[in-house]
Amino acid sequence: MSSDAPTIKLLLIGPSNSGKTALLLRYVDDIFDTDTATATIGVDFKVKRVSVKGKPHRLLLFDTAGQERFRTLTSSYYRNAQGVILVYDVSNRESFLSMDHWFGEAETYASPGVIKCLVGSKIDRTGSRAVRREEGEALAKKYGATFYESSSKTRENIREPFITTVDRIVETPHLMDPALMGKRDGTVALGHSRNEPEVVETGCAC
């Protein structure tokens, strides 16, 4: 992929142990490892190449830590983000109840008009569901976000939150303005490292 391909920056946010890292690893590397269930320290970073309507784009994905002690570190990563994927655990009621806080944080730190997607993770835990799908849908509607329930374990609805979010970003002209894409931002420049893994997403064209 050409180095001048448009860049899209997405953040995954939500409480600790909500399933953000598992969702990201399944999407980018198609990996599900129970050993990765430990909390992310600070921010993890992935790169994925995608094609939207036949045009290549470079997707930068930031997996932010959910622990409050890292909030001063991760708040700077909202800069120039065009999309935010908010993740909660459907088997953990407290995880869901914290989402108003996370939507508020996104609205405080992210650029105006940032595209939001709410994801209820771990739906494979059918016997321990604590949040009804209808509740997730209502919360997403409240904040103007799209909504999915997913399972990193079974692969159900793993690609859809990312594809939908990317498509909405590309269809929003002011979010694709180079001045808002942070090409001079050091956090985004990390993605130009030749050591970063890149994977082609072949099914993102709509």
C-alpha positions as CSV (number, residue, x, y, z in Angstrom):
1,M,0.0,0.0,0.0
2,S,1.2,3.5,-0.8
3,S,2.5,5.4,2.1
4,D,0.2,8.3,1.1
5,A,-3.0,6.3,1.5
6,P,-5.5,8.2,3.6
7,T,-5.1,7.5,7.3
8,I,-8.0,6.7,9.7
9,K,-7.4,6.7,13.4
10,L,-9.7,4.6,15.7
11,L,-9.8,4.3,19.4
12,L,-11.1,1.4,21.5
13,I,-12.2,2.6,24.9
14,G,-14.2,1.2,27.8
15,P,-13.7,-0.1,31.3
16,S,-10.9,-2.6,32.1
17,N,-11.6,-6.2,31.2
18,S,-14.5,-5.2,28.9
19,G,-12.9,-7.2,26.0
20,K,-11.3,-4.4,24.0
21,T,-8.0,-6.1,23.5
22,A,-9.6,-9.4,22.6
23,L,-11.8,-7.6,20.0
24,L,-8.8,-5.9,18.5
25,L,-6.6,-9.0,18.3
26,R,-9.4,-11.0,16.7
27,Y,-10.0,-8.3,14.1
28,V,-6.4,-7.6,13.2
29,D,-4.6,-10.9,13.8
30,D,-7.6,-13.4,14.0
31,I,-6.2,-14.5,17.4
32,F,-8.2,-15.4,20.5
33,D,-6.0,-16.2,23.4
34,T,-7.3,-16.4,27.0
35,D,-3.8,-15.4,28.2
36,T,-4.4,-11.9,26.7
37,A,-7.2,-11.3,29.2
38,T,-4.9,-9.3,31.4
39,A,-5.4,-5.5,31.5
40,T,-3.7,-3.4,28.8
41,I,-1.0,-1.1,30.3
42,G,-1.2,2.4,28.8
43,V,-2.0,2.1,25.1
44,D,-1.5,-0.8,22.6
45,F,-1.2,0.1,18.9
46,K,-2.0,-1.9,15.7
47,V,-2.0,-1.1,12.0
48,K,-4.4,-2.6,9.4
49,R,-4.8,-1.9,5.7
50,V,-8.4,-1.7,4.5
51,S,-10.1,-1.0,1.2
52,V,-13.2,1.2,1.1
53,K,-15.0,1.3,-2.2
54,G,-11.9,0.1,-3.9
55,K,-9.7,2.8,-2.4
56,P,-6.9,1.8,0.0
57,H,-6.9,3.3,3.5
58,R,-4.5,2.9,6.4
59,L,-6.3,2.1,9.7
60,L,-4.5,3.0,13.0
61,L,-6.1,1.3,16.0
62,F,-5.3,2.3,19.6
63,D,-6.4,0.1,22.4
64,T,-6.5,2.3,25.5
65,A,-6.2,1.1,29.1
66,G,-9.4,1.1,31.1
67,Q,-7.8,1.7,34.5
68,E,-8.4,5.2,35.9
69,R,-4.7,5.7,36.8
70,F,-3.9,5.7,33.0
71,R,-6.5,8.4,32.1
72,T,-3.9,11.2,31.9
73,L,-1.8,9.1,29.5
74,T,-4.6,8.0,27.2
75,S,-6.6,11.3,27.0
76,S,-4.0,12.7,24.6
77,Y,-4.7,9.8,22.2
78,Y,-8.1,11.2,21.4
79,R,-6.4,13.9,19.4
80,N,-7.2,13.5,15.6
81,A,-9.2,10.3,16.2
82,Q,-12.0,10.0,13.6
83,G,-13.8,7.1,15.2
84,V,-14.3,5.7,18.7
85,I,-15.4,2.1,19.4
86,L,-16.8,1.8,23.0
87,V,-16.8,-1.7,24.5
88,Y,-18.6,-3.2,27.5
89,D,-19.0,-6.7,28.7
90,V,-22.6,-8.0,28.4
91,S,-21.9,-10.4,31.4
92,N,-20.9,-7.5,33.7
93,R,-23.6,-5.0,34.7
94,E,-21.1,-2.6,36.1
95,S,-19.2,-2.6,32.8
96,F,-22.4,-1.4,31.0
97,L,-23.4,1.1,33.6
98,S,-20.0,2.8,33.2
99,M,-20.6,3.6,29.5
100,D,-22.3,7.0,30.1
101,H,-18.9,8.0,31.5
102,W,-17.0,6.7,28.5
103,F,-19.4,8.4,26.0
104,G,-18.9,11.6,28.0
105,E,-15.2,11.3,27.8
106,A,-15.3,10.7,24.1
107,E,-17.5,13.8,23.6
108,T,-15.1,15.8,25.8
109,Y,-11.8,14.8,24.3
110,A,-12.5,13.7,20.7
111,S,-13.1,16.0,17.7
112,P,-16.6,17.2,17.0
113,G,-18.6,14.8,14.9
114,V,-16.4,11.8,15.7
115,I,-18.0,8.5,14.6
116,K,-19.0,6.3,17.6
117,C,-19.9,2.6,17.8
118,L,-21.0,0.8,20.9
119,V,-20.1,-2.9,21.2
120,G,-21.4,-5.4,23.8
121,S,-18.7,-8.0,24.0
122,K,-18.5,-11.6,25.3
123,I,-22.0,-12.7,24.0
124,D,-20.7,-16.3,24.0
125,R,-21.3,-16.2,27.8
126,T,-24.9,-16.9,27.4
127,G,-25.5,-18.3,30.9
128,S,-24.2,-15.2,32.6
129,R,-25.6,-12.3,30.5
130,A,-26.3,-9.3,32.7
131,V,-27.2,-6.7,30.0
132,R,-30.1,-7.1,27.6
133,R,-29.5,-6.3,23.9
134,E,-32.3,-3.8,24.0
135,E,-30.5,-1.8,26.7
136,G,-27.4,-1.6,24.5
137,E,-29.4,-0.5,21.5
138,A,-31.1,2.2,23.6
139,L,-27.8,3.5,24.9
140,A,-26.3,3.6,21.4
141,K,-29.3,5.5,20.1
142,K,-29.1,8.0,23.0
143,Y,-25.5,8.9,21.9
144,G,-26.0,8.6,18.1
145,A,-23.8,5.5,17.9
146,T,-24.1,2.3,15.9
147,F,-24.5,-0.8,17.9
148,Y,-23.3,-4.4,17.8
149,E,-23.0,-7.4,20.1
150,S,-19.9,-9.5,19.5
151,S,-17.8,-12.5,20.6
152,S,-14.1,-12.5,20.1
153,K,-14.2,-16.2,21.0
154,T,-16.7,-17.3,18.3
155,R,-15.8,-14.5,15.8
156,E,-19.4,-13.3,15.8
157,N,-19.7,-9.6,14.6
158,I,-15.9,-8.9,14.9
159,R,-15.5,-7.1,11.6
160,E,-18.8,-5.3,11.5
161,P,-18.1,-2.6,14.1
162,F,-14.8,-1.6,12.4
163,I,-16.2,-1.8,8.8
164,T,-19.3,0.3,9.7
165,T,-17.3,2.9,11.6
166,V,-14.7,3.2,8.8
167,D,-17.4,3.5,6.2
168,R,-19.2,6.3,8.2
169,I,-15.9,8.1,8.6
170,V,-15.1,8.0,4.9
171,E,-18.6,9.3,4.1
172,T,-18.0,12.3,6.5
173,P,-15.9,14.9,4.5
174,H,-14.7,17.0,7.5
175,L,-13.3,13.9,9.2
176,M,-11.2,13.0,6.2
177,D,-9.7,16.5,5.9
178,P,-5.9,16.0,6.0
179,A,-5.7,18.8,8.6
180,L,-7.7,16.6,11.0
181,M,-5.9,13.4,10.3
182,G,-2.8,14.3,12.4
183,K,-0.1,13.5,9.8
184,R,2.2,15.7,11.8
185,D,1.0,14.2,15.1
186,G,3.7,12.1,16.7
187,T,1.2,9.5,17.9
188,V,0.0,8.8,14.4
189,A,3.5,8.9,13.0
190,L,4.2,5.7,15.0
191,G,2.2,3.9,12.3
192,H,4.9,4.6,9.7
193,S,7.3,2.3,11.4
194,R,8.4,-0.5,9.1
195,N,8.3,-2.9,12.1
196,E,4.5,-2.5,12.6
197,P,2.4,-5.4,11.3
198,E,0.0,-4.6,8.5
199,V,-2.9,-6.8,7.4
200,V,-5.1,-6.3,4.3
201,E,-8.8,-6.2,5.0
202,T,-10.3,-7.4,1.8
203,G,-14.0,-7.1,2.7
204,C,-14.3,-3.5,3.7
205,A,-15.6,-2.2,0.4
206,C,-19.3,-1.4,0.4
